[in-house]
Amino acid sequence: MLIRLIQRALAPAANGPLQSTKVANGVPSQLMETAEASVGTDPRRAAELRSAAMAYLGVVR
């Protein structure tokens, strides 16, 4: 699941540098928001989403 999230997050980067920086700001925040929403019901999924957001930021920046 973590791999699929990272692949989905990296797919828009192929559209060019300007497009990828716009997307770079949105993807990690979306992942973190989803993680916060699922903390009470599925803490493991929340941790995976946080890890995916951090990994995405590490690749993009």
Backbone torsions as a table, in degrees:
resi	resn	phi	psi	omega
1	MET	NA	-41.8	179.7
2	LEU	-61.9	-40.7	179.5
3	ILE	-62.9	-42.5	179.4
4	ARG	-63.0	-39.6	178.3
5	LEU	-63.1	-42.7	180.0
6	ILE	-67.1	-40.9	178.6
7	GLN	-62.8	-42.3	178.4
8	ARG	-64.8	-37.1	-178.6
9	ALA	-70.2	-34.1	-177.4
10	LEU	-84.8	-16.9	-176.7
11	ALA	-58.0	-43.7	-179.4
12	PRO	-67.3	-15.0	-178.9
13	ALA	-64.3	-17.8	179.7
14	ALA	-74.8	-9.8	-177.8
15	ASN	-79.2	-7.3	178.6
16	GLY	124.0	164.5	-174.3
17	PRO	-65.4	-40.4	-179.1
18	LEU	-67.6	-42.8	179.1
19	GLN	-65.0	-41.5	-177.0
20	SER	-67.8	-31.7	178.3
21	THR	-72.0	-34.4	174.9
22	LYS	-63.6	-44.6	-179.0
23	VAL	-69.6	-34.0	-178.0
24	ALA	-59.8	-34.2	179.3
25	ASN	-74.5	-28.2	-175.4
26	GLY	-88.4	-37.4	-174.8
27	VAL	-64.0	-51.6	-179.9
28	PRO	-61.1	-37.7	179.8
29	SER	-68.0	-36.1	176.1
30	GLN	-65.2	-41.9	178.5
31	LEU	-63.7	-41.8	-180.0
32	MET	-68.2	-37.7	177.2
33	GLU	-64.2	-41.7	178.0
34	THR	-65.5	-38.1	178.2
35	ALA	-62.9	-44.2	179.3
36	GLU	-63.5	-35.6	-179.4
37	ALA	-69.7	-28.3	-175.9
38	SER	-101.6	7.5	-178.9
39	VAL	-59.1	-46.2	-176.0
40	GLY	-71.6	-30.8	-175.8
41	THR	-95.5	-36.4	-177.0
42	ASP	-145.6	84.7	-176.9
43	PRO	-62.2	-31.3	179.7
44	ARG	-66.4	-42.6	178.0
45	ARG	-64.3	-39.5	178.5
46	ALA	-60.9	-42.4	178.4
47	ALA	-64.8	-39.0	178.1
48	GLU	-64.9	-40.9	179.2
49	LEU	-66.0	-39.6	176.6
50	ARG	-63.6	-41.5	177.9
51	SER	-63.4	-39.5	178.5
52	ALA	-64.5	-40.3	178.3
53	ALA	-63.7	-43.2	179.2
54	MET	-65.9	-41.2	178.4
55	ALA	-63.5	-41.3	178.7
56	TYR	-62.2	-44.4	178.5
57	LEU	-63.7	-36.5	178.4
58	GLY	-65.6	-33.9	-179.6
59	VAL	-79.5	-42.6	-174.9
60	VAL	-72.0	-41.5	-176.0
61	ARG	-91.9	NA	NA
